Each structure stands twice: as structure tokens, then as C-alpha cells.
């Protein structure tokens, strides 16, 4: 599982949700570095990406490195934040403090007209069923998506409910790995790994990795 590369919204701290935001130059470099890492991992049986611009652009950059074309999957889109999209958290706290849980760090998506935890978990379950139904049982699948959606996907796969706090918030251009076990359970093998951004950085600066 891959989270898209960095965007201006990530840098400036405003909620993207379903807004179509492109990668910035740093995000394109991150995607190129991640693509090089994935290119050394062998071929994937399935390559799916959210069709929102920042994820699709990330997948397109990766596709050139792994020589596989992604398929667009709407179920991989980021969760909706309703009217909170396009606003910074500090702005929301100042004007709409009721949108936050008591700890003051987490936003209640339903209160802003967005997609709550129960609905988001249901969407990730539908995604897992769709992959199995439409694509069989792929041995190795690559999914490119968004922070909140991947948070829910991992939480749901590991059996967390909508009432529990989900601790899986991946960074931009990070790599996580879920292993599907024979008894229909999942094991989180790797989470939020960004080693490729440091290890391959010199190669990018030297021009051995190009962002086209």
C-alpha cells in the first residue's frame, strides 16, 4: 500500500479530502524514488490506484518504473471531509470547535457532512470483496491511495472497529505491507516505511532518477 506523494496541501496543512490536488515537485520526486524501490520488487498481479489526481499522478510515475499500468479504482478515493475540505485545522478549530473529538486532534467527519468512520470501514470492506470477486485472489497487489483511506483499510483488515482509535496514519510516499493469511486474517508486516526517500535521494540529485 502506497500513500500518494506530497502536495501543496500537505505542506500548508489544509484538508484535501475529495478535492483534486496535483503533486508538487517534491511529491513527484518522492514518487520517483518510491517507483525505483518498487521496480526492484518484481511484478505485481494487480495494480490499483485512486482516480484522484494526486494518487493517480503518483501511480503514473510508479508505473514507468515498474512497467505496469494502474487501473483506476474509485473505492480507493480519500474520505470526504464535507465543508471542511480546503480549510486548515487551525481555522476549523477556531470557527467550528464542535467538529473535533474531545482530544482536540481528530476531526469528526460526519459533523462536517463528510464520511464517518463506519461508512469508511464499510467502503474498505467493499474494496476487499471487489478485489477478490473481480480479480480473483492476486498474490501480490499494489494499491495507491490516501492517508485516511489507508488508515481505515489497515484498521479494518486488522479487526478494529469504528469506535476504536485508528493509529495507522501513513506519511506521503510511504510504503506499508499487509500479508493475507490462510485463515482470512491479515498481518501488518511493514508500516509507513519511507527509507527509499533517504536511501535513493543521492541518486535523484545526481540525475540517475528522472521525473518526467
Backbone as a chain_set.jsonl record, in Angstrom:
{"seq": "XXXXXXXXXXXXXXXXXXXXXXXXXXXXXXXXXXXXXXXXXXXXXXXXXXXXXXXXXXXXXXXXXXXXXXXXXXXXXXXXXXXXXXXXXXXXXXXXXXXXXXXXXXXXXXXXXXXXXXXXXXXXXXXXXXXXXXXXXXXXXXXXXXXXXXXXXXXXXXXXXXXXXXXXXXXXXXXXXXXXXXXXXXXXXXXXXXXXXXXXXXXXXXXXXXXX", "coords": {"N": [[0.837, -1.188, 0.0], [0.539, 2.169, -0.888], [0.886, 5.55, -0.053], [0.011, 8.56, -1.676], [2.34, 10.936, -3.154], [3.739, 14.039, -1.883], [1.815, 17.078, -1.607], [0.838, 20.537, -2.262], [-1.113, 21.067, -0.389], [-0.49, 19.285, 1.677], [1.879, 20.461, 2.53], [0.988, 22.934, 3.409], [-0.964, 22.382, 5.225], [-3.787, 22.032, 4.926], [-7.019, 20.454, 4.612], [-7.546, 17.936, 2.237], [-9.232, 15.831, 1.233], [-11.802, 14.983, -0.981], [-11.055, 16.811, -2.871], [-9.458, 17.664, -5.935], [-6.187, 17.616, -6.152], [-3.001, 18.342, -7.402], [0.256, 16.709, -7.357], [3.078, 18.312, -5.814], [6.375, 19.552, -6.744], [8.153, 18.295, -5.002], [6.633, 16.092, -4.233], [6.5, 14.71, -6.647], [9.149, 13.964, -6.969], [9.386, 12.303, -4.741], [7.616, 10.237, -5.476], [8.995, 9.202, -7.659], [11.27, 8.133, -6.426], [10.091, 6.196, -4.822], [9.009, 4.64, -6.838], [11.348, 3.594, -7.978], [12.178, 1.912, -5.908], [10.037, 0.075, -5.793], [10.28, -0.986, -8.287], [12.268, -2.803, -8.044], [11.1, -4.881, -6.809], [9.841, -6.861, -8.21], [7.191, -8.187, -10.354], [3.771, -7.131, -10.052], [0.628, -8.68, -9.416], [-1.669, -7.255, -9.49], [-2.488, -3.856, -9.899], [-3.705, -1.132, -8.552], [-5.212, 2.126, -8.33], [-6.363, 5.046, -6.635], [-8.495, 7.37, -8.3], [-8.259, 10.073, -7.936], [-6.419, 13.07, -8.542], [-3.826, 13.46, -7.273], [-3.122, 10.927, -6.298], [-3.356, 9.395, -8.631], [-1.424, 10.549, -10.263], [0.848, 9.916, -8.793], [0.736, 7.107, -9.074], [1.105, 6.934, -11.836], [3.738, 7.806, -12.174], [5.068, 5.819, -10.724], [4.355, 3.674, -12.34], [5.937, 3.88, -14.604], [8.361, 3.089, -13.664], [7.969, 0.453, -12.784], [6.942, -0.711, -14.97], [4.256, -1.32, -15.451], [0.789, -0.744, -15.936], [-1.522, 1.217, -14.073], [-4.83, 0.503, -12.769], [-7.749, 2.423, -12.485], [-9.488, 2.949, -9.457], [-12.338, 3.789, -7.906], [-13.109, 3.224, -5.242], [-10.853, 3.54, -3.782], [-10.558, 6.205, -3.313], [-9.915, 9.173, -1.361], [-11.333, 9.803, 1.918], [-14.292, 11.772, 2.344], [-14.374, 15.069, 3.622], [-16.421, 16.819, 3.768], [-17.709, 20.103, 4.219], [-15.395, 20.948, 5.367], [-13.227, 20.606, 3.75], [-10.444, 22.003, 2.11], [-9.848, 23.779, 4.073], [-7.728, 24.791, 6.824], [-6.693, 22.958, 9.737], [-6.305, 24.538, 12.014], [-7.907, 26.715, 11.418], [-10.406, 25.532, 11.353], [-10.638, 24.695, 14.017], [-10.796, 27.139, 15.288], [-13.159, 28.259, 14.297], [-15.084, 26.229, 14.092], [-15.2, 24.494, 16.555], [-16.704, 22.355, 17.508], [-16.476, 20.337, 15.706], [-14.469, 18.616, 16.381], [-13.125, 15.756, 18.138], [-13.025, 15.202, 21.734], [-10.281, 15.127, 22.405], [-9.15, 16.98, 20.797], [-7.589, 16.64, 18.526], [-8.536, 15.009, 16.513], [-10.775, 14.981, 13.776], [-14.294, 15.082, 13.471], [-15.752, 13.646, 10.955], [-18.417, 13.281, 10.111], [-19.795, 15.395, 11.226], [-19.102, 17.521, 9.7], [-20.358, 17.015, 7.403], [-19.143, 14.98, 6.066], [-17.525, 11.783, 5.487], [-18.065, 9.377, 7.761], [-16.5, 7.21, 10.275], [-17.677, 4.587, 10.356], [-18.869, 4.331, 7.822], [-16.631, 4.623, 6.231], [-15.07, 2.399, 6.963], [-16.796, 0.415, 6.016], [-16.578, 0.884, 3.303], [-13.94, 0.126, 2.802], [-14.145, -2.584, 3.322], [-15.841, -3.304, 1.235], [-14.124, -2.791, -0.86], [-12.136, -4.773, -0.473], [-13.689, -7.053, -0.92], [-14.424, -6.605, -3.582], [-11.968, -6.718, -4.923], [-11.336, -9.418, -4.541], [-13.525, -10.635, -5.823], [-13.53, -9.587, -8.469], [-10.908, -9.714, -9.362], [-9.953, -12.142, -8.673], [-7.799, -13.932, -6.546], [-5.319, -12.148, -6.071], [-1.838, -12.657, -5.845], [0.096, -10.758, -5.29], [-0.566, -7.515, -4.709], [-0.697, -4.071, -5.556], [-1.58, -1.075, -4.134], [-2.486, 2.259, -4.526], [-3.177, 5.06, -2.718], [-4.712, 7.16, -0.246], [-4.047, 8.992, 2.841], [-6.067, 8.863, 4.997], [-7.841, 6.944, 3.994], [-6.156, 4.694, 3.709], [-5.468, 4.388, 6.372], [-7.957, 3.561, 7.417], [-8.286, 1.234, 5.905], [-6.196, -0.463, 6.761], [-6.809, -0.572, 9.504], [-9.359, -1.79, 9.439], [-8.725, -4.251, 8.217], [-7.23, -5.4, 10.219], [-9.087, -5.811, 12.142], [-10.101, -3.727, 13.746], [-12.654, -1.633, 15.121], [-15.132, 0.921, 14.287], [-15.356, 2.456, 16.531], [-12.989, 2.447, 17.815], [-9.76, 3.956, 18.184], [-7.868, 4.645, 15.336], [-4.607, 3.929, 14.661], [-3.055, 4.106, 12.408], [-1.555, 6.118, 10.468], [-0.281, 6.882, 7.582], [2.649, 8.406, 6.12], [3.24, 10.833, 3.442], [4.07, 9.336, 0.311], [4.826, 6.941, 1.458], [5.411, 3.448, 2.216], [3.531, 0.594, 2.944], [2.791, -2.712, 4.145], [0.569, -5.344, 3.977], [-0.053, -8.662, 4.9], [-1.878, -11.34, 3.691], [-3.394, -13.889, 5.383], [-3.818, -17.519, 5.51], [-6.114, -18.163, 7.035], [-7.894, -16.153, 6.57], [-7.215, -13.835, 7.855], [-5.304, -10.816, 8.499], [-1.902, -9.698, 8.508], [0.126, -7.128, 9.637], [2.905, -6.33, 8.112], [4.739, -4.384, 7.376], [4.982, -0.915, 7.98], [4.402, 2.429, 7.072], [6.879, 2.989, 5.85], [9.54, 4.879, 4.803], [12.087, 4.679, 3.867], [13.186, 4.644, 1.336], [13.142, 7.276, 0.495], [15.292, 8.51, 1.693], [17.478, 6.793, 1.197], [17.623, 6.663, -1.589], [17.884, 9.265, -2.293], [20.29, 10.569, -3.033], [20.78, 9.473, -5.504], [18.749, 10.592, -7.047], [19.445, 13.303, -6.9], [21.82, 13.225, -8.281], [20.96, 12.766, -10.785], [20.378, 10.226, -11.662], [17.881, 9.213, -11.354], [15.019, 10.18, -12.96], [12.349, 12.546, -13.12], [9.693, 12.645, -15.125]], "CA": [[0.0, 0.0, 0.0], [1.31, 3.388, -1.059], [0.205, 6.843, 0.001], [0.489, 9.46, -2.727], [3.396, 11.874, -2.814], [3.379, 15.288, -1.213], [1.122, 18.129, -2.349], [0.855, 21.84, -1.598], [-1.998, 20.972, 0.771], [0.286, 18.648, 2.744], [2.855, 21.427, 3.02], [0.312, 24.078, 4.026], [-1.774, 21.896, 6.331], [-5.237, 22.06, 4.777], [-7.637, 19.16, 4.316], [-7.769, 17.731, 0.808], [-10.431, 15.033, 1.013], [-12.11, 14.65, -2.372], [-10.578, 17.84, -3.785], [-8.439, 17.18, -6.855], [-4.976, 18.407, -5.928], [-1.845, 17.666, -8.005], [1.506, 16.643, -6.605], [4.048, 19.377, -6.05], [7.618, 18.991, -7.264], [8.693, 17.362, -4.009], [5.839, 14.877, -4.328], [6.892, 13.966, -7.853], [10.443, 13.334, -6.68], [9.116, 11.193, -3.82], [7.01, 9.142, -6.238], [10.052, 8.595, -8.471], [12.091, 7.327, -5.531], [9.289, 5.031, -4.458], [8.934, 3.801, -8.033], [12.592, 2.834, -8.115], [12.167, 0.838, -4.913], [9.07, -0.943, -6.193], [10.773, -1.615, -9.503], [13.167, -3.9, -7.655], [10.317, -5.859, -6.034], [9.204, -7.851, -9.068], [5.913, -7.806, -10.947], [2.558, -7.242, -9.248], [-0.506, -9.288, -10.111], [-2.725, -6.255, -9.57], [-2.014, -2.503, -9.621], [-4.883, -0.269, -8.487], [-4.973, 3.453, -7.777], [-7.408, 6.06, -6.568], [-8.505, 8.19, -9.505], [-7.998, 11.472, -7.62], [-5.221, 13.462, -9.282], [-2.552, 13.288, -6.574], [-2.817, 9.495, -6.256], [-3.192, 8.889, -9.995], [-0.121, 11.028, -10.726], [1.824, 9.06, -8.112], [0.705, 5.79, -9.719], [1.661, 7.057, -13.185], [5.196, 7.866, -12.031], [5.483, 4.466, -10.337], [4.129, 2.742, -13.449], [7.07, 3.921, -15.528], [9.478, 2.356, -13.054], [7.679, -0.977, -12.669], [6.491, -1.13, -16.305], [2.885, -1.816, -15.354], [-0.178, 0.342, -15.94], [-2.513, 1.088, -12.999], [-6.261, 0.576, -13.033], [-8.414, 3.356, -11.587], [-10.453, 2.327, -8.548], [-12.982, 4.837, -7.093], [-13.197, 2.873, -3.826], [-9.6, 3.949, -3.15], [-10.532, 7.654, -3.108], [-9.83, 9.635, 0.017], [-12.622, 10.063, 2.552], [-14.797, 13.14, 2.228], [-14.429, 15.872, 4.847], [-17.537, 17.75, 3.67], [-17.371, 21.522, 4.049], [-14.078, 21.221, 5.948], [-12.195, 20.479, 2.726], [-9.873, 23.267, 1.692], [-9.564, 24.602, 5.251], [-6.694, 24.294, 7.73], [-7.221, 22.511, 11.034], [-6.344, 25.66, 12.958], [-9.08, 27.513, 11.06], [-11.589, 24.778, 11.779], [-10.723, 24.736, 15.48], [-11.187, 28.484, 15.706], [-14.526, 28.605, 13.876], [-16.001, 25.096, 14.298], [-14.576, 23.589, 17.53], [-17.553, 21.178, 17.731], [-16.148, 19.308, 14.724], [-13.366, 17.785, 16.858], [-13.278, 14.909, 19.309], [-12.54, 15.899, 22.938], [-8.82, 15.251, 22.474], [-8.779, 18.154, 20.021], [-6.706, 16.331, 17.396], [-9.245, 14.266, 15.467], [-11.948, 15.65, 13.227], [-15.495, 14.268, 13.282], [-16.115, 13.89, 9.558], [-19.867, 13.344, 9.944], [-20.296, 16.708, 11.644], [-18.843, 18.478, 8.624], [-21.005, 16.498, 6.204], [-18.231, 14.073, 5.393], [-17.657, 10.322, 5.556], [-17.703, 8.922, 9.089], [-15.679, 6.011, 10.405], [-18.409, 3.374, 9.99], [-19.02, 4.276, 6.369], [-15.304, 4.435, 5.644], [-14.734, 0.986, 7.151], [-17.634, -0.362, 5.095], [-16.024, 1.05, 1.953], [-12.733, -0.696, 2.672], [-14.595, -3.979, 3.207], [-16.337, -3.457, -0.134], [-12.946, -2.835, -1.721], [-11.516, -6.097, -0.367], [-14.567, -8.006, -1.614], [-14.363, -6.348, -5.023], [-10.698, -7.255, -5.415], [-11.435, -10.88, -4.582], [-14.532, -11.035, -6.807], [-13.214, -9.153, -9.835], [-9.527, -10.004, -9.749], [-9.556, -13.417, -8.093], [-7.013, -13.77, -5.322], [-3.972, -11.784, -6.514], [-0.786, -12.981, -4.874], [0.764, -9.504, -4.923], [-1.358, -6.374, -5.184], [-0.178, -2.746, -5.213], [-2.668, -0.114, -4.024], [-2.051, 3.638, -4.322], [-4.354, 5.725, -2.176], [-4.615, 8.374, 0.566], [-3.758, 8.732, 4.241], [-7.219, 8.446, 5.803], [-8.371, 5.691, 3.436], [-5.241, 3.609, 4.085], [-5.654, 4.231, 7.812], [-9.153, 2.739, 7.594], [-8.07, -0.078, 5.274], [-5.37, -1.266, 7.66], [-7.566, -0.793, 10.736], [-10.398, -2.785, 9.165], [-8.103, -5.551, 7.953], [-6.733, -5.941, 11.485], [-10.212, -6.072, 13.027], [-10.509, -2.602, 14.583], [-13.998, -1.135, 14.86], [-15.24, 2.37, 14.084], [-15.305, 3.112, 17.828], [-11.617, 2.459, 18.298], [-8.879, 4.911, 17.518], [-7.024, 4.003, 14.334], [-3.287, 4.546, 14.807], [-2.254, 3.887, 11.197], [-1.578, 7.312, 9.627], [0.951, 6.834, 6.794], [3.202, 9.65, 5.585], [3.274, 10.881, 1.976], [5.033, 8.485, -0.406], [5.279, 5.835, 2.307], [5.075, 2.084, 1.806], [3.082, -0.319, 4.001], [2.565, -4.046, 3.595], [-0.312, -6.286, 4.668], [0.023, -10.049, 4.439], [-3.149, -12.039, 3.837], [-3.1, -15.211, 5.924], [-4.752, -18.556, 5.045], [-7.369, -18.194, 7.802], [-8.615, -14.928, 6.217], [-6.776, -12.727, 8.688], [-4.206, -10.034, 7.943], [-0.764, -9.389, 9.364], [0.797, -5.91, 9.197], [4.322, -6.686, 8.021], [5.529, -3.169, 7.223], [4.103, 0.246, 8.05], [4.9, 3.801, 6.991], [8.302, 2.925, 5.54], [9.985, 5.905, 3.852], [13.544, 4.549, 3.741], [13.568, 4.94, -0.048], [13.29, 8.719, 0.309], [16.638, 8.868, 2.123], [18.491, 5.933, 0.576], [17.737, 6.934, -3.02], [17.917, 10.701, -2.53], [21.504, 10.974, -3.738], [20.632, 9.063, -6.901], [17.909, 11.59, -7.697], [20.207, 14.548, -7.03], [22.863, 13.015, -9.283], [20.338, 12.619, -12.092], [20.192, 8.83, -12.059], [16.429, 9.022, -11.386], [14.407, 11.362, -13.562], [10.912, 12.725, -13.011], [9.278, 13.139, -16.434]], "C": [[0.874, 1.24, 0.0], [0.406, 4.597, -0.841], [0.826, 7.751, -1.055], [1.602, 10.371, -2.221], [2.845, 13.194, -2.3], [2.71, 16.283, -2.168], [1.284, 19.456, -1.614], [-0.006, 21.81, -0.344], [-1.291, 20.313, 1.943], [1.258, 19.648, 3.366], [2.182, 22.53, 3.836], [-0.693, 23.686, 5.106], [-3.268, 22.026, 6.18], [-5.769, 20.729, 4.289], [-7.963, 19.037, 2.836], [-9.064, 16.96, 0.543], [-10.621, 14.671, -0.446], [-11.679, 15.739, -3.364], [-9.48, 17.262, -4.675], [-7.23, 18.1, -6.785], [-3.802, 17.669, -6.571], [-0.687, 17.546, -7.029], [2.285, 17.932, -6.812], [5.358, 18.726, -6.5], [8.255, 18.007, -6.287], [7.952, 16.039, -4.065], [6.188, 14.046, -5.545], [8.239, 13.289, -7.656], [10.254, 12.143, -5.748], [8.543, 9.989, -4.562], [8.047, 8.432, -7.101], [10.942, 7.692, -7.627], [11.365, 6.052, -5.114], [9.167, 4.081, -5.644], [10.186, 2.979, -8.237], [12.618, 1.671, -7.134], [11.227, -0.287, -5.334], [9.508, -1.666, -7.461], [11.695, -2.778, -9.235], [12.423, -5.031, -6.958], [9.67, -6.932, -6.892], [7.812, -7.416, -9.494], [4.753, -8.03, -9.977], [1.441, -7.872, -10.077], [-1.642, -8.291, -10.323], [-2.164, -4.907, -9.134], [-3.224, -1.568, -9.708], [-4.514, 1.078, -7.883], [-6.276, 4.223, -7.663], [-7.338, 6.905, -7.833], [-8.42, 9.687, -9.2], [-6.589, 11.846, -8.093], [-3.919, 13.155, -8.565], [-2.146, 11.821, -6.476], [-2.542, 8.956, -7.659], [-1.845, 9.327, -10.575], [1.002, 10.221, -10.075], [1.908, 7.697, -8.78], [1.32, 5.839, -11.117], [3.183, 7.101, -13.149], [5.739, 6.495, -11.651], [5.392, 3.513, -11.518], [5.291, 2.732, -14.43], [8.255, 3.134, -14.985], [9.23, 0.851, -13.031], [7.163, -1.57, -13.969], [5.163, -1.881, -16.245], [1.946, -0.623, -15.294], [-1.193, 0.141, -14.807], [-3.938, 1.086, -13.538], [-6.882, 1.542, -12.025], [-9.461, 2.66, -10.745], [-11.068, 3.405, -7.648], [-13.072, 4.513, -5.604], [-11.926, 3.236, -3.062], [-9.512, 5.46, -2.944], [-10.448, 7.993, -1.627], [-11.228, 9.841, 0.594], [-13.012, 11.525, 2.335], [-14.789, 13.802, 3.602], [-15.549, 16.913, 4.783], [-17.069, 19.185, 3.504], [-16.019, 21.889, 4.659], [-12.96, 21.16, 4.91], [-11.738, 21.86, 2.25], [-9.528, 24.194, 2.841], [-8.46, 23.965, 6.1], [-7.334, 23.892, 9.059], [-7.301, 23.654, 12.039], [-7.542, 26.563, 12.682], [-10.353, 26.834, 11.538], [-11.757, 24.828, 13.291], [-11.209, 26.085, 15.973], [-12.655, 28.769, 15.43], [-15.531, 27.505, 14.21], [-15.408, 24.115, 15.312], [-15.393, 22.316, 17.779], [-17.266, 20.051, 16.746], [-15.118, 18.307, 15.25], [-13.779, 16.91, 18.037], [-12.697, 15.643, 20.523], [-11.026, 16.053, 23.023], [-8.295, 16.415, 21.635], [-7.92, 17.894, 18.804], [-7.431, 15.691, 16.236], [-10.537, 14.963, 15.074], [-13.098, 14.663, 13.086], [-16.045, 14.552, 11.88], [-17.621, 14.04, 9.372], [-20.412, 14.73, 10.274], [-20.013, 17.794, 10.606], [-19.472, 18.018, 7.312], [-20.148, 15.53, 5.414], [-18.549, 12.61, 5.643], [-17.151, 9.844, 6.914], [-16.972, 7.601, 9.087], [-16.41, 4.735, 9.979], [-18.534, 3.234, 8.484], [-17.681, 4.032, 5.684], [-14.835, 2.998, 5.799], [-15.521, 0.102, 6.192], [-17.086, -0.271, 3.669], [-14.755, 0.213, 1.777], [-13.087, -2.183, 2.613], [-15.096, -4.254, 1.798], [-15.17, -3.547, -1.116], [-12.286, -4.209, -1.674], [-12.368, -7.147, -1.078], [-14.488, -7.839, -3.127], [-13.078, -6.901, -5.625], [-10.776, -8.77, -5.552], [-12.385, -11.347, -5.675], [-14.096, -10.759, -8.244], [-11.841, -9.597, -10.305], [-9.033, -11.336, -9.194], [-8.838, -13.185, -6.773], [-5.583, -13.422, -5.73], [-2.936, -12.05, -5.435], [-0.104, -11.715, -4.381], [-0.009, -8.346, -5.547], [-0.726, -5.077, -4.688], [-1.341, -1.757, -5.252], [-2.083, 1.264, -3.741], [-3.266, 4.447, -3.883], [-3.946, 6.927, -1.311], [-4.488, 8.019, 2.049], [-4.92, 8.197, 5.041], [-7.78, 7.121, 5.303], [-7.474, 4.521, 3.822], [-5.288, 3.341, 5.58], [-6.831, 3.297, 8.079], [-8.963, 1.336, 7.033], [-7.274, -0.999, 6.199], [-6.137, -1.587, 8.941], [-8.632, -1.87, 10.537], [-9.829, -4.176, 8.939], [-7.627, -6.214, 9.243], [-7.835, -6.087, 12.532], [-10.602, -4.945, 13.952], [-11.897, -2.12, 14.169], [-13.982, 0.382, 14.671], [-15.154, 3.131, 15.402], [-13.901, 3.184, 18.411], [-10.796, 3.512, 17.558], [-7.963, 4.159, 16.572], [-5.649, 4.662, 14.336], [-2.459, 4.55, 13.521], [-2.343, 5.071, 10.241], [-0.285, 7.38, 8.817], [1.362, 8.201, 6.254], [3.131, 9.653, 4.067], [4.391, 10.02, 1.406], [5.585, 7.358, 0.446], [4.774, 4.503, 1.759], [4.678, 1.272, 3.032], [2.731, -1.653, 3.36], [1.685, -4.875, 4.519], [-0.155, -7.658, 4.048], [-1.304, -10.727, 4.731], [-2.865, -13.484, 4.233], [-4.152, -16.234, 5.487], [-6.085, -18.577, 5.788], [-8.16, -16.892, 7.663], [-8.351, -13.8, 7.207], [-5.622, -12.006, 7.993], [-3.126, -9.82, 8.993], [-0.08, -8.143, 8.797], [2.302, -6.142, 9.267], [5.217, -5.449, 8.016], [4.574, -1.986, 7.278], [4.888, 1.546, 7.944], [6.403, 3.855, 6.719], [8.635, 3.976, 4.469], [11.496, 5.847, 3.63], [14.015, 4.917, 2.338], [13.798, 6.432, -0.28], [14.672, 9.194, 0.732], [17.698, 8.099, 1.346], [18.719, 6.311, -0.88], [17.891, 8.415, -3.322], [19.136, 11.146, -3.322], [21.42, 10.613, -5.215], [19.789, 10.065, -7.68], [18.693, 12.878, -7.931], [21.28, 14.439, -8.111], [22.291, 12.799, -10.674], [20.154, 11.209, -12.557], [18.723, 8.402, -12.011], [15.825, 10.296, -11.929], [12.908, 11.36, -13.33], [10.457, 13.371, -14.316], [7.869, 13.708, -16.364]], "O": [[1.821, 1.353, 0.778], [-0.7, 4.661, -1.376], [2.034, 7.704, -1.291], [1.779, 10.55, -1.016], [1.635, 13.422, -2.291], [3.001, 16.319, -3.364], [1.796, 19.502, -0.495], [0.325, 22.451, 0.653], [-1.47, 20.732, 3.086], [1.436, 19.676, 4.584], [2.734, 23.004, 4.829], [-1.213, 24.545, 5.818], [-3.976, 22.124, 7.183], [-5.059, 19.967, 3.632], [-8.582, 19.927, 2.252], [-9.889, 17.379, -0.268], [-9.721, 14.12, -1.08], [-11.912, 15.605, -4.565], [-8.665, 16.461, -4.217], [-7.253, 19.219, -7.297], [-3.619, 16.479, -6.312], [-0.665, 18.212, -5.994], [2.17, 18.573, -7.857], [5.442, 17.504, -6.623], [8.83, 17.0, -6.701], [8.566, 14.978, -3.956], [6.176, 12.816, -5.487], [8.45, 12.168, -8.121], [10.878, 11.098, -5.933], [8.94, 8.852, -4.306], [7.995, 7.213, -7.264], [11.323, 6.606, -8.065], [11.955, 4.973, -5.061], [9.216, 2.863, -5.477], [10.116, 1.812, -8.621], [13.033, 0.568, -7.487], [11.578, -1.463, -5.242], [9.148, -2.823, -7.68], [11.886, -3.642, -10.091], [13.03, -6.024, -6.558], [9.013, -7.828, -6.362], [7.314, -6.386, -9.039], [4.749, -8.979, -9.193], [1.326, -7.628, -11.278], [-2.47, -8.459, -11.218], [-1.455, -4.815, -8.131], [-3.702, -1.255, -10.798], [-3.624, 1.17, -7.037], [-7.177, 4.071, -8.488], [-6.257, 7.133, -8.376], [-8.503, 10.499, -10.122], [-5.676, 11.022, -8.044], [-2.989, 12.638, -9.184], [-0.961, 11.5, -6.562], [-1.62, 8.166, -7.86], [-1.199, 8.565, -11.294], [1.989, 9.883, -10.729], [2.999, 7.183, -9.028], [1.982, 4.89, -11.536], [3.844, 6.502, -13.997], [6.754, 6.056, -12.191], [6.247, 2.643, -11.685], [5.598, 1.697, -15.022], [9.051, 2.582, -15.745], [10.153, 0.062, -13.23], [6.965, -2.781, -14.07], [4.973, -2.914, -16.887], [2.264, 0.393, -14.675], [-1.674, -0.973, -14.599], [-4.211, 1.603, -14.622], [-6.569, 1.481, -10.836], [-10.243, 1.862, -11.263], [-10.407, 3.888, -6.728], [-13.108, 5.427, -4.78], [-11.922, 3.238, -1.831], [-8.498, 5.952, -2.451], [-10.852, 7.213, -0.764], [-12.191, 10.03, -0.149], [-12.156, 12.393, 2.164], [-15.146, 13.188, 4.608], [-15.625, 17.793, 5.64], [-16.142, 19.457, 2.741], [-15.546, 23.013, 4.49], [-11.851, 21.622, 5.178], [-12.55, 22.757, 2.022], [-8.979, 25.274, 2.625], [-8.285, 22.747, 6.089], [-8.376, 24.417, 9.45], [-8.246, 23.733, 12.823], [-8.128, 27.115, 13.613], [-11.26, 27.482, 12.061], [-12.87, 24.982, 13.794], [-11.945, 26.169, 16.956], [-13.324, 29.434, 16.221], [-16.676, 27.785, 14.565], [-15.133, 22.974, 14.94], [-14.839, 21.306, 18.213], [-17.752, 18.934, 16.923], [-14.911, 17.259, 14.637], [-14.656, 17.268, 18.824], [-11.952, 16.609, 20.356], [-10.533, 16.998, 23.639], [-7.129, 16.791, 21.752], [-7.55, 18.839, 18.107], [-6.995, 15.812, 15.091], [-11.284, 15.462, 15.916], [-12.9, 13.536, 12.633], [-16.711, 15.562, 11.652], [-18.059, 14.848, 8.554], [-21.381, 15.181, 9.664], [-20.622, 18.864, 10.639], [-19.168, 18.551, 6.246], [-20.396, 15.289, 4.233], [-19.68, 12.244, 5.964], [-15.952, 9.898, 7.188], [-16.833, 6.949, 8.052], [-15.822, 3.887, 9.309], [-18.331, 2.152, 7.933], [-17.607, 3.321, 4.682], [-14.263, 2.432, 4.868], [-14.979, -0.846, 5.624], [-17.13, -1.247, 2.92], [-14.53, -0.349, 0.705], [-12.411, -2.956, 1.935], [-14.814, -5.309, 1.229], [-15.23, -4.296, -2.091], [-11.917, -4.754, -2.713], [-11.838, -8.026, -1.758], [-14.486, -8.824, -3.865], [-13.095, -7.485, -6.709], [-10.336, -9.336, -6.553], [-12.109, -12.323, -6.373], [-14.272, -11.599, -9.126], [-11.627, -9.831, -11.495], [-7.838, -11.627, -9.239], [-9.238, -12.332, -5.98], [-4.718, -14.298, -5.738], [-3.131, -11.714, -4.267], [0.235, -11.602, -3.203], [-0.086, -8.225, -6.77], [-0.275, -4.992, -3.546], [-2.008, -1.616, -6.277], [-1.277, 1.422, -2.824], [-4.267, 4.51, -4.596], [-2.968, 7.615, -1.603], [-4.78, 6.895, 2.458], [-4.782, 7.172, 5.708], [-8.155, 6.265, 6.105], [-7.971, 3.468, 4.22], [-5.162, 2.195, 6.01], [-6.721, 2.358, 8.868], [-9.429, 0.36, 7.622], [-7.63, -2.161, 6.394], [-6.123, -2.725, 9.412], [-8.785, -2.759, 11.375], [-10.386, -5.166, 9.414], [-7.62, -7.441, 9.35], [-7.559, -6.443, 13.677], [-11.378, -5.174, 14.881], [-12.262, -2.195, 12.996], [-12.959, 1.036, 14.867], [-14.903, 4.336, 15.395], [-13.658, 3.899, 19.383], [-11.123, 3.897, 16.435], [-7.352, 3.16, 16.949], [-5.544, 5.852, 14.038], [-1.294, 4.95, 13.536], [-3.13, 5.035, 9.295], [0.718, 7.888, 9.318], [0.513, 9.045, 5.967], [2.979, 8.595, 3.456], [5.501, 9.976, 1.936], [6.686, 6.867, 0.193], [3.843, 4.447, 0.955], [5.391, 1.257, 4.035], [2.412, -1.714, 2.172], [2.009, -5.082, 5.688], [-0.126, -7.803, 2.826], [-1.797, -10.7, 5.859], [-2.182, -14.213, 3.513], [-5.266, -15.851, 5.13], [-7.096, -18.978, 5.211], [-8.986, -16.562, 8.514], [-9.185, -12.908, 7.372], [-5.042, -12.512, 7.032], [-3.395, -9.768, 10.193], [0.254, -8.103, 7.613], [2.893, -6.15, 10.347], [6.312, -5.461, 8.578], [3.488, -2.032, 6.7], [5.895, 1.743, 8.624], [7.112, 4.677, 7.299], [8.077, 3.957, 3.372], [12.112, 6.843, 3.25], [15.116, 5.441, 2.167], [14.57, 6.809, -1.161], [15.179, 10.177, 0.191], [18.689, 8.671, 0.892], [19.851, 6.291, -1.363], [18.016, 8.794, -4.487], [19.026, 12.009, -4.193], [21.918, 11.342, -6.072], [20.079, 10.354, -8.841], [18.624, 13.474, -9.007], [21.611, 15.423, -8.773], [23.041, 12.663, -11.64], [19.81, 10.982, -13.717], [18.358, 7.361, -12.557], [16.092, 11.38, -11.412], [12.27, 10.307, -13.341], [10.798, 14.522, -14.586], [7.34, 14.176, -17.372]]}, "num_chains": 1, "name": "protein.A"}
